[in-house]
Amino acid sequence: MRAWPASAVAVWAAARDAGRCAADDVLHTLHDYAQVHELDPGGDALALLATVSGNAHMCVRMPAAGDAQGLPPDRATDAAMTAGEVILIDDRAAGATGPTRPLALVPFGTAERCRWQSMRYDAEFAVDQLLSDGPLGEIEYELREATGDAATIIGALSGARAASPADLRDALAARVAHARIDLPPHDNPRIDRVLASSAQIDAIVSLTGAGALGDSGSQVASADDQLRRLSALSRRARSAAVNTLIVEYSR
């Protein structure tokens, strides 16, 4: 299954609520990620669309071990860390504010079948307070710096020096394509730039961590802290871009 289905579904559902696309466009996007979508318990793609539509607030988080992205300890957070992303929904009526027990939607599956686990948090917190990871302009600047750091890491690995430039470009391009999020119509080009840079960094981190560049385990270990930092920045930047677009659609 392509990466980041929760992010794609959330932004397309927000665009549909804002009248920027049709329900069929959201369903088409779902099909790009898996042939069949099941909402656990007992729902299909239409039930999933109904769940992510018309809520007071919605946001996407991308937690990982050691970086919960503001989420409290909970089985829903554990599931989100395993999947790498989650849609958080304040499913009260539009206009509601303050803490609530959010609904979490976490995707698991393959290109054939994606099952969306639906879980209610035990703790109360305000979903709308998780919609900002900082100014998107500042995050874009951090990404530009990080892209240079990532290139430096690759250059320091012997496998990267041995790999042909063509092979490296092809491998990076394939992983960037896998991490791409197709967005609905919008008017903020910075969102596209941030997502493109995040995909580029993810591709570099993935290639390096998987040993796909021919580097040794000891070399990867020496770069591990830097790779974790780059990965955390990429996740924060991607969630910031997605949530910025959700907020813009809700205005």
C-alpha positions as a Markdown table, in Angstrom:
| # | Residue | x | y | z |
|---|---|---|---|---|
| 1 | Met | 0.0 | 0.0 | 0.0 |
| 2 | Arg | 1.2 | 3.5 | -0.8 |
| 3 | Ala | 2.5 | 5.6 | 2.1 |
| 4 | Trp | 0.3 | 8.1 | 4.0 |
| 5 | Pro | -3.3 | 7.0 | 3.2 |
| 6 | Ala | -4.6 | 8.7 | 6.4 |
| 7 | Ser | -3.2 | 12.0 | 5.2 |
| 8 | Ala | -4.7 | 11.7 | 1.8 |
| 9 | Val | -8.1 | 10.7 | 3.0 |
| 10 | Ala | -8.2 | 13.5 | 5.6 |
| 11 | Val | -7.3 | 16.3 | 3.1 |
| 12 | Trp | -9.7 | 15.0 | 0.4 |
| 13 | Ala | -12.5 | 14.7 | 2.9 |
| 14 | Ala | -11.8 | 18.3 | 4.1 |
| 15 | Ala | -11.8 | 19.5 | 0.5 |
| 16 | Arg | -15.2 | 17.7 | -0.1 |
| 17 | Asp | -16.7 | 19.4 | 3.0 |
| 18 | Ala | -15.4 | 22.7 | 1.6 |
| 19 | Gly | -17.0 | 22.1 | -1.8 |
| 20 | Arg | -13.6 | 21.9 | -3.5 |
| 21 | Cys | -14.2 | 18.3 | -4.8 |
| 22 | Ala | -17.0 | 15.7 | -4.9 |
| 23 | Ala | -17.5 | 12.6 | -2.8 |
| 24 | Asp | -16.5 | 10.5 | -5.9 |
| 25 | Asp | -13.1 | 12.2 | -5.9 |
| 26 | Val | -12.5 | 11.1 | -2.3 |
| 27 | Leu | -13.5 | 7.5 | -3.1 |
| 28 | His | -11.2 | 7.6 | -6.2 |
| 29 | Thr | -8.4 | 8.6 | -3.9 |
| 30 | Leu | -9.2 | 5.8 | -1.5 |
| 31 | His | -9.0 | 3.3 | -4.5 |
| 32 | Asp | -5.5 | 4.6 | -5.3 |
| 33 | Tyr | -4.3 | 3.3 | -1.9 |
| 34 | Ala | -6.3 | 0.0 | -1.8 |
| 35 | Gln | -8.9 | -1.8 | -3.8 |
| 36 | Val | -11.1 | -2.4 | -0.8 |
| 37 | His | -11.4 | -0.2 | 2.4 |
| 38 | Glu | -13.1 | -1.6 | 5.5 |
| 39 | Leu | -13.9 | 0.5 | 8.6 |
| 40 | Asp | -13.6 | -1.6 | 11.7 |
| 41 | Pro | -16.1 | -2.4 | 13.0 |
| 42 | Gly | -18.5 | -3.1 | 10.2 |
| 43 | Gly | -18.2 | -0.4 | 7.6 |
| 44 | Asp | -17.1 | 0.2 | 4.0 |
| 45 | Ala | -15.5 | 3.1 | 2.1 |
| 46 | Leu | -18.7 | 5.1 | 2.3 |
| 47 | Ala | -18.9 | 4.6 | 6.0 |
| 48 | Leu | -15.2 | 5.8 | 6.3 |
| 49 | Leu | -16.1 | 8.9 | 4.2 |
| 50 | Ala | -19.1 | 9.6 | 6.5 |
| 51 | Thr | -16.9 | 9.3 | 9.5 |
| 52 | Val | -14.3 | 11.8 | 8.3 |
| 53 | Ser | -16.9 | 14.3 | 7.1 |
| 54 | Gly | -18.7 | 17.1 | 8.8 |
| 55 | Asn | -16.9 | 17.1 | 12.2 |
| 56 | Ala | -16.0 | 19.9 | 14.5 |
| 57 | His | -12.2 | 19.3 | 14.0 |
| 58 | Met | -10.0 | 16.9 | 12.3 |
| 59 | Cys | -6.2 | 16.6 | 12.1 |
| 60 | Val | -3.4 | 14.1 | 11.2 |
| 61 | Arg | -0.6 | 13.1 | 13.4 |
| 62 | Met | 2.4 | 10.9 | 12.5 |
| 63 | Pro | 3.8 | 9.6 | 15.8 |
| 64 | Ala | 6.8 | 7.2 | 16.2 |
| 65 | Ala | 8.6 | 5.6 | 19.1 |
| 66 | Gly | 10.0 | 8.4 | 21.2 |
| 67 | Asp | 8.0 | 11.0 | 19.4 |
| 68 | Ala | 4.3 | 10.9 | 20.2 |
| 69 | Gln | 3.6 | 14.2 | 18.5 |
| 70 | Gly | 1.5 | 15.4 | 21.4 |
| 71 | Leu | -0.7 | 12.3 | 21.7 |
| 72 | Pro | -1.3 | 10.8 | 25.2 |
| 73 | Pro | -0.5 | 7.2 | 26.2 |
| 74 | Asp | -3.4 | 5.1 | 24.8 |
| 75 | Arg | -3.9 | 2.0 | 22.8 |
| 76 | Ala | -4.9 | 4.3 | 19.9 |
| 77 | Thr | -1.6 | 6.0 | 20.1 |
| 78 | Asp | 0.2 | 2.6 | 20.2 |
| 79 | Ala | -1.7 | 1.7 | 17.0 |
| 80 | Ala | -0.8 | 5.0 | 15.4 |
| 81 | Met | 2.9 | 4.5 | 16.1 |
| 82 | Thr | 2.7 | 1.1 | 14.5 |
| 83 | Ala | 1.0 | 2.5 | 11.4 |
| 84 | Gly | 2.9 | 5.7 | 11.3 |
| 85 | Glu | -0.1 | 8.0 | 11.1 |
| 86 | Val | -3.6 | 8.6 | 12.4 |
| 87 | Ile | -6.6 | 10.8 | 11.7 |
| 88 | Leu | -7.9 | 12.4 | 14.9 |
| 89 | Ile | -11.6 | 13.4 | 14.8 |
| 90 | Asp | -13.5 | 15.7 | 17.2 |
| 91 | Asp | -16.8 | 14.3 | 16.0 |
| 92 | Arg | -19.0 | 16.8 | 17.8 |
| 93 | Ala | -21.1 | 19.2 | 15.8 |
| 94 | Ala | -19.3 | 22.0 | 14.0 |
| 95 | Gly | -18.4 | 24.9 | 16.3 |
| 96 | Ala | -17.7 | 22.8 | 19.3 |
| 97 | Thr | -14.5 | 23.7 | 21.2 |
| 98 | Gly | -12.4 | 22.4 | 24.1 |
| 99 | Pro | -11.3 | 19.0 | 25.1 |
| 100 | Thr | -13.1 | 15.8 | 24.1 |
| 101 | Arg | -12.4 | 12.1 | 23.7 |
| 102 | Pro | -11.4 | 12.1 | 20.0 |
| 103 | Leu | -12.0 | 9.3 | 17.6 |
| 104 | Ala | -8.8 | 7.8 | 16.1 |
| 105 | Leu | -8.7 | 6.2 | 12.6 |
| 106 | Val | -5.6 | 4.1 | 11.9 |
| 107 | Pro | -5.0 | 2.4 | 8.6 |
| 108 | Phe | -3.4 | -1.0 | 8.2 |
| 109 | Gly | -3.3 | -3.2 | 5.1 |
| 110 | Thr | -2.0 | -3.8 | 1.6 |
| 111 | Ala | -2.8 | -2.5 | -1.9 |
| 112 | Glu | -5.6 | -5.1 | -2.0 |
| 113 | Arg | -7.3 | -4.4 | 1.3 |
| 114 | Cys | -7.0 | -1.6 | 3.9 |
| 115 | Arg | -8.6 | -1.9 | 7.3 |
| 116 | Trp | -9.2 | 1.3 | 9.2 |
| 117 | Gln | -9.2 | 0.7 | 13.0 |
| 118 | Ser | -11.6 | 3.0 | 14.8 |
| 119 | Met | -10.8 | 3.7 | 18.4 |
| 120 | Arg | -12.0 | 6.2 | 21.0 |
| 121 | Tyr | -9.4 | 7.8 | 23.2 |
| 122 | Asp | -9.8 | 7.3 | 27.0 |
| 123 | Ala | -8.3 | 10.7 | 27.7 |
| 124 | Glu | -9.8 | 14.1 | 26.7 |
| 125 | Phe | -7.8 | 16.6 | 24.7 |
| 126 | Ala | -8.5 | 19.3 | 22.1 |
| 127 | Val | -7.9 | 18.1 | 18.5 |
| 128 | Asp | -7.8 | 21.7 | 17.2 |
| 129 | Gln | -4.7 | 22.4 | 19.4 |
| 130 | Leu | -2.8 | 19.7 | 17.5 |
| 131 | Leu | -3.4 | 21.3 | 14.1 |
| 132 | Ser | -0.3 | 23.4 | 14.2 |
| 133 | Asp | 3.4 | 22.2 | 14.3 |
| 134 | Gly | 4.7 | 25.8 | 13.9 |
| 135 | Pro | 4.7 | 28.3 | 11.0 |
| 136 | Leu | 5.0 | 26.5 | 7.7 |
| 137 | Gly | 7.5 | 29.0 | 6.4 |
| 138 | Glu | 9.9 | 28.2 | 9.2 |
| 139 | Ile | 9.4 | 24.4 | 8.7 |
| 140 | Glu | 10.1 | 24.8 | 5.0 |
| 141 | Tyr | 13.4 | 26.6 | 5.9 |
| 142 | Glu | 14.3 | 23.7 | 8.2 |
| 143 | Leu | 13.6 | 21.2 | 5.5 |
| 144 | Arg | 16.0 | 23.0 | 3.1 |
| 145 | Glu | 18.7 | 22.7 | 5.7 |
| 146 | Ala | 17.9 | 19.1 | 6.3 |
| 147 | Thr | 18.0 | 18.2 | 2.7 |
| 148 | Gly | 21.6 | 19.3 | 2.6 |
| 149 | Asp | 22.3 | 17.3 | 5.8 |
| 150 | Ala | 20.8 | 14.2 | 4.2 |
| 151 | Ala | 22.9 | 14.6 | 1.1 |
| 152 | Thr | 26.0 | 14.9 | 3.3 |
| 153 | Ile | 25.1 | 11.6 | 5.1 |
| 154 | Ile | 24.9 | 9.8 | 1.8 |
| 155 | Gly | 28.2 | 11.2 | 0.7 |
| 156 | Ala | 29.9 | 9.9 | 3.8 |
| 157 | Leu | 28.8 | 6.3 | 3.2 |
| 158 | Ser | 31.1 | 4.1 | 1.2 |
| 159 | Gly | 28.2 | 2.4 | -0.5 |
| 160 | Ala | 26.9 | 5.7 | -1.8 |
| 161 | Arg | 30.3 | 6.5 | -3.3 |
| 162 | Ala | 30.3 | 3.0 | -5.0 |
| 163 | Ala | 26.8 | 3.3 | -6.3 |
| 164 | Ser | 26.3 | 4.7 | -9.8 |
| 165 | Pro | 24.5 | 8.1 | -10.0 |
| 166 | Ala | 21.9 | 6.6 | -12.2 |
| 167 | Asp | 21.1 | 3.8 | -9.8 |
| 168 | Leu | 20.9 | 6.2 | -6.9 |
| 169 | Arg | 18.6 | 8.6 | -8.8 |
| 170 | Asp | 16.3 | 5.7 | -9.8 |
| 171 | Ala | 16.1 | 4.3 | -6.2 |
| 172 | Leu | 15.4 | 7.8 | -4.8 |
| 173 | Ala | 12.8 | 8.5 | -7.4 |
| 174 | Ala | 10.9 | 5.3 | -6.7 |
| 175 | Arg | 10.8 | 6.0 | -3.0 |
| 176 | Val | 9.8 | 9.6 | -3.4 |
| 177 | Ala | 6.9 | 8.5 | -5.7 |
| 178 | His | 5.8 | 6.0 | -3.0 |
| 179 | Ala | 5.7 | 8.7 | -0.4 |
| 180 | Arg | 3.9 | 11.3 | -2.6 |
| 181 | Ile | 0.5 | 12.5 | -1.4 |
| 182 | Asp | -1.9 | 13.6 | -4.2 |
| 183 | Leu | -3.7 | 16.7 | -3.0 |
| 184 | Pro | -7.1 | 18.2 | -3.9 |
| 185 | Pro | -7.3 | 21.6 | -5.6 |
| 186 | His | -5.8 | 24.3 | -3.3 |
| 187 | Asp | -4.1 | 27.7 | -3.4 |
| 188 | Asn | -1.0 | 27.3 | -1.2 |
| 189 | Pro | 2.1 | 26.3 | -3.2 |
| 190 | Arg | 4.2 | 26.1 | 0.0 |
| 191 | Ile | 2.2 | 23.0 | 1.0 |
| 192 | Asp | 3.4 | 21.3 | -2.2 |
| 193 | Arg | 7.0 | 22.3 | -1.6 |
| 194 | Val | 7.0 | 21.1 | 2.0 |
| 195 | Leu | 5.5 | 17.7 | 1.1 |
| 196 | Ala | 7.9 | 17.3 | -1.8 |
| 197 | Ser | 10.9 | 18.0 | 0.5 |
| 198 | Ser | 9.5 | 15.6 | 3.1 |
| 199 | Ala | 9.2 | 12.9 | 0.6 |
| 200 | Gln | 12.8 | 13.5 | -0.6 |
| 201 | Ile | 14.2 | 13.3 | 3.0 |
| 202 | Asp | 12.1 | 10.2 | 3.7 |
| 203 | Ala | 13.5 | 8.5 | 0.6 |
| 204 | Ile | 17.1 | 9.3 | 1.6 |
| 205 | Val | 16.5 | 8.0 | 5.2 |
| 206 | Ser | 14.8 | 4.9 | 3.9 |
| 207 | Leu | 17.5 | 4.1 | 1.4 |
| 208 | Thr | 20.3 | 4.6 | 4.0 |
| 209 | Gly | 18.5 | 2.7 | 6.8 |
| 210 | Ala | 17.7 | -0.3 | 4.6 |
| 211 | Gly | 21.3 | -0.6 | 3.4 |
| 212 | Ala | 20.1 | -0.1 | -0.2 |
| 213 | Leu | 23.2 | 2.0 | -0.9 |
| 214 | Gly | 25.6 | -0.8 | -0.1 |
| 215 | Asp | 26.8 | 0.9 | 3.1 |
| 216 | Ser | 28.0 | -1.1 | 6.1 |
| 217 | Gly | 26.0 | -1.6 | 9.3 |
| 218 | Ser | 28.7 | 0.3 | 11.3 |
| 219 | Gln | 28.4 | 3.3 | 9.0 |
| 220 | Val | 24.6 | 3.4 | 9.3 |
| 221 | Ala | 24.9 | 3.1 | 13.1 |
| 222 | Ser | 27.2 | 6.1 | 13.2 |
| 223 | Ala | 24.6 | 8.2 | 11.2 |
| 224 | Asp | 21.7 | 6.8 | 13.2 |
| 225 | Asp | 21.1 | 9.9 | 15.4 |
| 226 | Gln | 21.1 | 12.2 | 12.3 |
| 227 | Leu | 18.7 | 9.9 | 10.5 |
| 228 | Arg | 16.3 | 9.8 | 13.4 |
| 229 | Arg | 16.4 | 13.6 | 13.5 |
| 230 | Leu | 15.8 | 13.9 | 9.8 |
| 231 | Ser | 12.9 | 11.4 | 10.0 |
| 232 | Ala | 11.3 | 13.3 | 12.9 |
| 233 | Leu | 11.5 | 16.6 | 11.0 |
| 234 | Ser | 10.1 | 15.0 | 7.9 |
| 235 | Arg | 7.1 | 13.6 | 9.8 |
| 236 | Arg | 6.5 | 17.0 | 11.6 |
| 237 | Ala | 6.7 | 18.8 | 8.3 |
| 238 | Arg | 4.3 | 16.5 | 6.5 |
| 239 | Ser | 1.7 | 16.6 | 9.3 |
| 240 | Ala | 2.1 | 20.4 | 9.4 |
| 241 | Ala | 1.5 | 20.7 | 5.7 |
| 242 | Val | -1.5 | 18.4 | 5.7 |
| 243 | Asn | -3.1 | 20.1 | 8.8 |
| 244 | Thr | -2.5 | 23.5 | 7.3 |
| 245 | Leu | -4.5 | 22.5 | 4.2 |
| 246 | Ile | -7.3 | 21.0 | 6.4 |
| 247 | Val | -7.5 | 24.4 | 8.3 |
| 248 | Glu | -7.5 | 26.3 | 5.0 |
| 249 | Tyr | -10.4 | 24.2 | 3.7 |
| 250 | Ser | -12.4 | 24.8 | 7.0 |
| 251 | Arg | -12.3 | 28.6 | 6.7 |
